[in-house]
């Protein structure tokens, strides 16, 4: 089985959000199952060829609506996965960031989607890699399943299957009609798309024409069937229910491993965390400029500062928590100005108990996961999320809102038996709901430490690897291919 991933993000080459982690790690897990999975990316100028030892492979002329363009293909093998980058001036190449404004992104991503099959054909001729399944990711490559469908008259593409994975339904590539017309993309004639003008919505096109539609958690597959998380496409999603699957994302268990992580002060595992983890807590407190106290509950945040992440709930709740309780807070992130200002204000009001670091540091993120006691992630919606998994992997109990992948991965603490749960959850999108759940966590930390420790032990022993999810994807690839046999 040969599978070609089409995406605009893949770690470590081009990363903005969680999609990059999926595309950067899932193919390696698939190759472990005997699937020849490869990745194709637009060669944005932000990608550092020298740093990653990306080498030129071949070039070919590509005829399209606006003439003929010379396409250059570069490549590198990352964790055993062949990864390709295409540049085609002036459409792809030279960009200073993965995403720009939509007037630039629409023509670039549409052209990249048009190139996917062309590059796939070149790989079959040059390397013997004959594509069995095309796997598109989010709206940026939503056109790929449709272009495959209108190419089935060609024998090379007659038996090829397709999937699209929705990483975030809130971003859809809507109102792209003029760019599709200019690029010579055939009309999308399905009545399900004509309803509501969805024939110009790139994500809707992918949902409609892919053999299978997947989301990054089972709960999110349910949530996008209804408002508000359907964002206007809930009817189309329900029309594809027989082909909709929710497959939970995994994490790289080797990279995110507190027993070997070179970025933390002291290594530990599920058997030694009680003895060695406090060293990381003290190191984090020192780095954040907070008093070194093992007796105080240290809360951590690693997040993009956006409304999606529930910061409208978190900031007022944390102001109340820091004002009324003896706790500490370390926050790392950047984003919307109002939320950055909110964390700056908290750090000024409670300087001896709250530290805010603007931006993102991979090293500091590891240290927060390894050093904090309670990890805060009260997202308004979360298709999957990986931070809560990383926190549990490093022995920090998550406090999350019950939504999407957070609900799928965090078991709520049962304070009756004291032997159930891996974190704390709440449902209502209100600051007081978060604040009350924080008080519950604090009471557990201070008064029921044995129950807390058992939760940490359980959380650290959960297998969040890609193994189970990769097998689910492998089954879908086989079924997708069988449909066109």
C-alpha positions as CSV (number, residue, x, y, z in Angstrom):
1,X,0.0,0.0,0.0
2,X,1.4,3.3,-1.1
3,X,0.0,6.5,0.5
4,X,0.9,10.0,-0.4
5,X,0.1,12.7,2.3
6,X,-0.7,16.2,0.9
7,X,-0.3,18.9,3.5
8,X,1.0,22.4,4.0
9,X,2.4,21.7,7.4
10,X,4.7,18.9,8.7
11,X,7.0,19.0,11.7
12,X,9.8,19.8,11.9
13,X,9.9,21.6,8.5
14,X,6.8,23.8,8.6
15,X,4.9,24.0,11.8
16,X,2.1,26.3,13.0
17,X,-0.4,24.0,14.7
18,X,-1.2,20.4,15.6
19,X,-1.6,19.4,12.0
20,X,2.2,19.6,11.6
21,X,2.7,17.1,14.4
22,X,0.2,14.6,12.8
23,X,1.8,14.8,9.4
24,X,5.2,14.7,10.9
25,X,4.7,11.6,12.9
26,X,1.8,9.4,11.6
27,X,3.6,8.4,8.3
28,X,6.5,6.9,10.4
29,X,4.0,4.8,12.4
30,X,2.3,3.7,9.1
31,X,5.6,2.6,7.7
32,X,6.0,0.4,10.8
33,X,2.9,-1.4,9.6
34,X,4.4,-2.0,6.1
35,X,2.7,0.9,4.4
36,X,4.9,3.1,2.2
37,X,3.7,6.5,3.4
38,X,5.3,9.6,2.0
39,X,4.7,13.3,2.5
40,X,4.3,16.1,0.0
41,X,4.5,19.8,1.0
42,X,4.6,23.2,-0.8
43,X,8.2,24.3,-0.5
44,X,7.5,27.6,1.3
45,X,10.5,29.9,1.6
46,X,10.3,29.6,5.4
47,X,11.5,26.0,5.1
48,X,15.2,25.8,5.9
49,X,16.7,23.5,3.2
50,X,20.3,23.7,4.6
51,X,19.2,23.0,8.2
52,X,17.3,19.9,7.2
53,X,19.6,18.8,4.5
54,X,16.9,19.0,1.9
55,X,18.3,18.2,-1.6
56,X,17.1,18.9,-5.1
57,X,15.6,15.7,-6.8
58,X,14.1,16.5,-10.1
59,X,12.1,19.1,-12.0
60,X,9.4,18.8,-14.7
61,X,7.2,21.2,-16.8
62,X,3.6,21.5,-15.6
63,X,0.9,22.7,-18.1
64,X,-2.0,24.5,-16.5
65,X,-4.7,27.1,-17.2
66,X,-2.3,30.0,-17.1
67,X,0.5,28.4,-19.2
68,X,3.4,26.2,-18.3
69,X,5.5,26.3,-15.1
70,X,8.7,24.6,-14.3
71,X,8.2,22.6,-11.1
72,X,11.2,21.8,-8.9
73,X,11.0,18.9,-6.4
74,X,13.3,18.7,-3.4
75,X,13.4,15.9,-0.9
76,X,14.8,14.5,2.4
77,X,14.2,11.4,4.5
78,X,12.9,12.2,8.0
79,X,12.5,9.4,10.5
80,X,12.5,7.0,7.5
81,X,9.7,8.9,5.7
82,X,10.5,10.3,2.3
83,X,9.3,13.9,2.3
84,X,9.0,16.0,-0.8
85,X,8.8,19.8,-1.3
86,X,7.6,21.5,-4.5
87,X,8.5,24.9,-5.7
88,X,7.0,26.5,-8.7
89,X,7.7,30.2,-9.3
90,X,5.8,32.5,-8.9
91,X,3.1,30.3,-7.3
92,X,5.1,28.5,-4.6
93,X,8.4,29.5,-3.1
94,X,9.9,32.5,-1.4
95,X,7.1,32.9,1.3
96,X,8.2,34.2,4.6
97,X,5.7,32.2,6.5
98,X,3.5,29.1,6.1
99,X,0.4,31.2,6.0
100,X,-0.1,34.7,4.6
101,X,-3.3,36.6,3.7
102,X,-6.0,34.6,1.9
103,X,-5.4,36.5,-1.4
104,X,-2.0,34.9,-1.5
105,X,-2.9,31.6,0.2
106,X,-5.8,30.7,-2.1
107,X,-3.9,30.7,-5.4
108,X,-0.9,29.0,-3.8
109,X,-2.8,26.2,-2.1
110,X,-5.0,25.6,-5.1
111,X,-1.9,25.4,-7.4
112,X,-0.3,23.0,-4.9
113,X,-3.4,20.8,-4.9
114,X,-3.2,20.7,-8.7
115,X,0.4,19.6,-8.5
116,X,-0.2,16.6,-6.1
117,X,-1.2,14.2,-8.8
118,X,1.5,15.4,-11.2
119,X,4.2,14.9,-8.6
120,X,2.6,11.5,-7.8
121,X,2.9,10.5,-11.4
122,X,6.6,11.6,-11.5
123,X,7.3,9.5,-8.4
124,X,5.8,6.4,-10.1
125,X,7.9,6.9,-13.2
126,X,11.1,7.7,-11.4
127,X,10.9,5.7,-8.2
128,X,8.3,3.1,-8.8
129,X,6.1,4.7,-6.1
130,X,2.6,4.2,-7.6
131,X,0.0,6.0,-5.4
132,X,-2.8,3.8,-4.0
133,X,-4.3,6.5,-1.7
134,X,-4.1,10.3,-1.5
135,X,-4.5,11.6,2.0
136,X,-5.4,15.3,2.2
137,X,-5.3,17.5,5.3
138,X,-7.6,20.4,6.1
139,X,-9.0,23.0,3.7
140,X,-5.6,23.8,2.1
141,X,-5.7,20.5,0.2
142,X,-9.4,20.0,0.2
143,X,-9.4,20.2,-3.6
144,X,-7.3,17.1,-3.9
145,X,-10.1,14.5,-3.6
146,X,-12.2,16.4,-6.2
147,X,-9.3,16.6,-8.7
148,X,-8.7,12.9,-8.2
149,X,-12.4,12.2,-8.9
150,X,-12.4,14.1,-12.2
151,X,-9.2,12.3,-13.3
152,X,-10.6,8.8,-12.9
153,X,-10.9,8.5,-16.7
154,X,-7.1,8.2,-16.7
155,X,-5.9,4.7,-16.0
156,X,-3.2,5.9,-13.6
157,X,-5.9,7.3,-11.2
158,X,-8.8,5.0,-11.8
159,X,-8.1,2.8,-8.7
160,X,-6.7,5.4,-6.3
161,X,-8.5,6.0,-3.0
162,X,-8.8,9.3,-1.1
163,X,-9.1,10.5,2.5
164,X,-9.4,14.0,4.0
165,X,-8.6,14.7,7.7
166,X,-10.3,17.6,9.4
167,X,-8.0,19.1,11.9
168,X,-10.1,22.2,12.6
169,X,-13.5,22.8,11.1
170,X,-13.4,26.5,12.0
171,X,-11.1,27.1,9.0
172,X,-12.6,26.2,5.7
173,X,-11.1,28.1,2.7
174,X,-14.5,29.6,1.9
175,X,-15.3,32.0,-1.0
176,X,-12.5,30.7,-3.1
177,X,-14.6,30.7,-6.3
178,X,-12.7,33.4,-8.3
179,X,-9.4,31.7,-7.6
180,X,-10.8,28.3,-8.6
181,X,-12.1,29.7,-11.8
182,X,-8.8,31.5,-12.6
183,X,-6.9,28.2,-12.0
184,X,-9.2,26.3,-14.4
185,X,-10.7,24.0,-11.8
186,X,-13.8,22.2,-13.3
187,X,-17.2,23.1,-11.8
188,X,-18.2,21.2,-8.7
189,X,-21.7,20.0,-9.8
190,X,-22.8,17.9,-6.8
191,X,-26.2,19.2,-5.4
192,X,-24.9,18.9,-1.9
193,X,-22.3,21.5,-2.6
194,X,-24.6,23.8,-4.5
195,X,-26.8,24.1,-1.5
196,X,-25.6,27.2,0.4
197,X,-22.8,27.9,-2.2
198,X,-20.5,25.3,-0.8
199,X,-19.0,24.6,-4.2
200,X,-16.5,27.5,-3.5
201,X,-15.6,26.1,0.0
202,X,-12.4,24.1,-0.2
203,X,-13.0,22.1,3.0
204,X,-16.6,21.3,1.9
205,X,-15.3,20.1,-1.5
206,X,-12.9,17.7,0.3
207,X,-15.6,16.4,2.6
208,X,-17.9,15.8,-0.3
209,X,-15.6,14.0,-2.7
210,X,-13.2,12.1,-0.4
211,X,-13.9,8.4,0.1
212,X,-13.6,8.8,3.8
213,X,-13.6,11.8,6.1
214,X,-11.7,11.6,9.4
215,X,-11.4,13.9,12.4
216,X,-8.6,13.9,14.9
217,X,-10.7,12.5,17.8
218,X,-14.0,10.5,18.1
219,X,-15.7,13.2,20.1
220,X,-14.9,15.9,17.5
221,X,-16.5,13.7,14.8
222,X,-19.7,14.0,16.8
223,X,-19.4,17.7,17.6
224,X,-19.0,18.8,13.9
225,X,-22.3,17.3,13.1
226,X,-24.0,20.1,14.9
227,X,-23.7,23.8,15.6
228,X,-21.6,25.6,16.7
229,X,-18.7,23.2,15.9
230,X,-20.1,22.4,12.4
231,X,-19.5,26.0,11.3
232,X,-22.2,25.7,8.6
233,X,-21.1,22.4,7.2
234,X,-22.9,20.2,9.7
235,X,-25.5,19.1,7.1
236,X,-22.8,18.1,4.7
237,X,-21.0,16.2,7.4
238,X,-24.2,14.3,8.4
239,X,-24.7,13.4,4.7
240,X,-21.3,11.6,4.9
241,X,-22.0,9.8,8.2
242,X,-21.4,6.3,6.8
243,X,-17.9,7.4,5.8
244,X,-17.0,9.6,8.8
245,X,-14.5,8.3,11.3
246,X,-13.0,9.9,14.5
247,X,-9.4,8.7,15.0
248,X,-7.5,10.0,18.0
249,X,-4.2,11.7,17.3
250,X,-1.1,10.2,19.0
251,X,2.2,11.7,20.1
252,X,5.8,10.8,19.5
253,X,6.5,8.8,22.7
254,X,10.2,8.7,22.1
255,X,10.7,12.4,21.7
256,X,8.3,13.2,24.5
257,X,9.8,11.0,27.1
258,X,10.7,12.3,30.6
259,X,13.1,9.3,31.1
260,X,15.4,10.6,28.3
261,X,14.4,14.2,27.6
262,X,17.6,16.3,27.4
263,X,15.6,19.6,27.9
264,X,14.5,18.9,31.5
265,X,16.6,19.1,34.7
266,X,16.0,15.6,36.0
267,X,14.9,12.4,34.2
268,X,12.1,10.3,35.7
269,X,9.5,7.7,34.7
270,X,6.3,6.3,36.1
271,X,8.2,4.4,38.8
272,X,10.6,7.2,39.9
273,X,8.6,10.4,39.5
274,X,7.9,11.0,43.2
275,X,11.6,11.1,43.9
276,X,12.9,12.9,40.9
277,X,10.1,15.1,39.5
278,X,10.4,17.7,42.3
279,X,13.8,18.6,40.9
280,X,12.1,19.8,37.7
281,X,9.5,21.7,39.7
282,X,12.2,23.6,41.5
283,X,14.1,24.3,38.2
284,X,10.9,25.7,36.6
285,X,10.3,27.9,39.6
286,X,13.8,29.2,39.4
287,X,13.6,29.9,35.7
288,X,10.2,31.6,36.1
289,X,11.5,33.7,39.0
290,X,9.1,32.3,41.5
291,X,9.9,31.1,45.1
292,X,11.1,27.5,45.2
293,X,8.4,25.8,47.2
294,X,7.6,22.1,46.8
295,X,4.5,22.5,49.1
296,X,2.6,24.9,46.8
297,X,0.6,23.7,43.7
298,X,2.3,25.0,40.5
299,X,0.0,25.4,37.6
300,X,1.2,25.5,34.0
301,X,0.0,26.8,30.6
302,X,1.5,26.2,27.1
303,X,-0.9,27.6,24.5
304,X,-1.6,29.8,21.6
305,X,-3.4,32.7,23.1
306,X,-6.7,32.6,21.2
307,X,-10.3,32.5,22.1
308,X,-10.5,28.8,21.0
309,X,-8.2,27.9,23.9
310,X,-10.7,29.2,26.5
311,X,-8.7,32.1,27.7
312,X,-11.8,34.1,28.1
313,X,-12.6,31.6,30.9
314,X,-9.1,31.2,32.2
315,X,-8.0,34.7,32.9
316,X,-10.8,35.7,35.2
317,X,-10.7,32.3,36.9
318,X,-7.0,32.6,37.5
319,X,-7.3,36.1,38.8
320,X,-9.6,34.7,41.5
321,X,-7.4,31.7,42.1
322,X,-4.2,33.8,42.6
323,X,-6.0,36.3,44.8
324,X,-7.7,33.8,47.1
325,X,-5.3,30.9,47.3
326,X,-1.6,30.1,47.8
327,X,-0.8,28.8,44.3
328,X,1.7,29.6,41.5
329,X,1.2,29.9,37.8
330,X,3.6,29.7,34.8
331,X,2.3,30.6,31.4
332,X,4.0,30.4,28.0
333,X,2.4,31.6,24.8
334,X,1.6,34.4,22.3
335,X,-1.4,35.4,20.2
336,X,-4.2,37.9,20.4
337,X,-3.2,41.2,22.0
338,X,-6.0,41.1,24.6
339,X,-4.9,37.8,26.0
340,X,-1.2,38.7,26.0
341,X,-2.2,41.8,28.0
342,X,-4.3,39.7,30.3
343,X,-1.4,37.5,31.3
344,X,1.0,40.5,31.6
345,X,-1.5,42.0,33.9
346,X,-1.7,38.8,36.0
347,X,2.1,38.7,36.3
348,X,2.2,42.3,37.4
349,X,-0.6,41.9,40.0
350,X,0.8,38.6,41.4
351,X,4.5,38.9,40.6
352,X,5.7,36.5,43.3
353,X,3.2,33.8,42.2
354,X,2.6,34.3,38.5
355,X,5.1,34.4,35.6
356,X,4.3,35.0,32.0
357,X,6.7,34.3,29.1
358,X,5.6,35.7,25.7
359,X,6.3,33.7,22.6
360,X,7.2,30.0,22.3
361,X,10.2,28.0,23.5
362,X,10.4,24.3,22.9
363,X,12.8,23.9,25.8
364,X,10.6,25.8,28.2
365,X,7.5,24.0,27.1
366,X,9.2,20.7,28.0
367,X,10.2,22.1,31.4
368,X,6.6,23.3,32.1
369,X,5.2,19.9,31.3
370,X,7.8,18.3,33.6
371,X,7.6,20.8,36.4
372,X,4.0,21.9,36.9
373,X,1.5,20.0,39.1
374,X,-1.7,21.0,37.3
375,X,-1.8,21.8,33.5
376,X,-4.6,24.1,32.4
377,X,-6.3,23.6,29.1
378,X,-10.0,24.9,29.3
379,X,-10.5,25.1,25.5
380,X,-13.9,26.3,24.2
381,X,-13.4,23.7,21.5
382,X,-10.5,21.3,20.8
383,X,-10.5,18.9,17.8
384,X,-7.9,16.8,19.5
385,X,-5.2,18.6,21.4
386,X,-1.8,17.1,22.3
387,X,-0.8,19.3,25.2
388,X,-3.0,17.4,27.6
389,X,-1.4,14.2,26.5
390,X,2.1,15.6,26.9
391,X,1.2,16.9,30.3
392,X,0.1,13.4,31.4
393,X,3.1,11.8,29.9
394,X,5.3,14.1,32.1
395,X,3.2,13.6,35.3
396,X,1.2,16.9,35.2
397,X,-2.5,16.3,35.8
398,X,-4.7,18.2,33.3
399,X,-7.6,20.5,34.1
400,X,-9.7,20.6,30.8
401,X,-13.1,21.5,29.5
402,X,-15.1,18.5,28.4
403,X,-14.9,18.9,24.6
404,X,-13.4,17.2,21.6
405,X,-10.2,15.3,22.1
406,X,-9.9,16.6,25.7
407,X,-13.0,14.6,26.6
408,X,-11.6,11.5,24.8
409,X,-8.2,11.6,26.6
410,X,-8.8,12.9,30.2
411,X,-10.8,10.8,32.6
412,X,-12.5,12.9,35.3
413,X,-11.3,12.3,38.9
414,X,-13.8,10.3,40.9
415,X,-13.5,11.5,44.5
416,X,-15.8,8.8,45.8
417,X,-13.6,5.8,45.1
418,X,-10.3,7.9,44.7
419,X,-9.1,5.3,42.3
420,X,-10.5,6.6,39.0
421,X,-9.4,9.4,36.7
422,X,-6.4,11.1,35.2
423,X,-7.4,14.7,35.6
424,X,-10.2,17.2,36.2
425,X,-12.9,18.2,33.8
426,X,-15.8,20.7,33.6
427,X,-18.4,21.4,31.0
428,X,-20.0,24.8,31.2
429,X,-18.3,27.6,29.4
430,X,-18.2,29.9,32.4
431,X,-15.2,31.2,34.4
432,X,-16.9,30.1,37.6
433,X,-17.0,26.5,36.3
434,X,-13.3,26.6,35.7
435,X,-12.7,28.3,39.1
436,X,-14.7,25.7,41.0
437,X,-12.9,22.9,39.2
438,X,-9.5,24.5,40.1
439,X,-10.6,24.6,43.8
440,X,-11.5,20.9,43.6
441,X,-8.1,20.1,42.1
442,X,-6.4,22.2,44.8
443,X,-8.3,20.5,47.6
444,X,-7.3,17.1,46.2
445,X,-3.6,18.2,45.9
446,X,-3.6,19.5,49.5
447,X,-5.8,17.0,51.3
448,X,-5.9,13.8,49.3
449,X,-2.3,13.5,48.1
450,X,-2.4,9.7,47.9
451,X,-5.3,9.9,45.5
452,X,-3.4,12.6,43.5
453,X,-0.3,10.5,43.3
454,X,-2.3,7.5,42.0
455,X,-3.8,9.7,39.3
456,X,-0.3,10.8,38.3
457,X,0.8,7.2,38.1
458,X,-2.1,6.2,35.9
459,X,-1.7,9.3,33.6
460,X,2.0,8.5,33.0
461,X,1.3,4.9,32.1
462,X,-1.2,5.7,29.3
463,X,-0.1,4.7,25.8
464,X,-0.6,7.8,23.6
465,X,1.5,6.4,20.8
466,X,0.4,6.3,17.2
467,X,0.2,2.5,17.1
468,X,-3.6,2.1,17.5
469,X,-4.5,5.1,15.4
470,X,-2.1,4.0,12.6
471,X,-3.8,0.7,12.4
472,X,-7.2,2.4,12.1
473,X,-5.9,4.6,9.2
474,X,-4.4,1.5,7.6
475,X,-7.8,-0.2,7.6
476,X,-9.4,2.9,6.0
477,X,-6.7,3.1,3.3
478,X,-7.4,-0.6,2.4
479,X,-11.2,0.0,2.3
480,X,-10.7,3.2,0.2
481,X,-8.5,1.4,-2.3
482,X,-11.0,-1.5,-2.5
483,X,-13.8,0.9,-3.5
484,X,-12.1,1.7,-6.7
485,X,-10.7,-1.8,-7.4
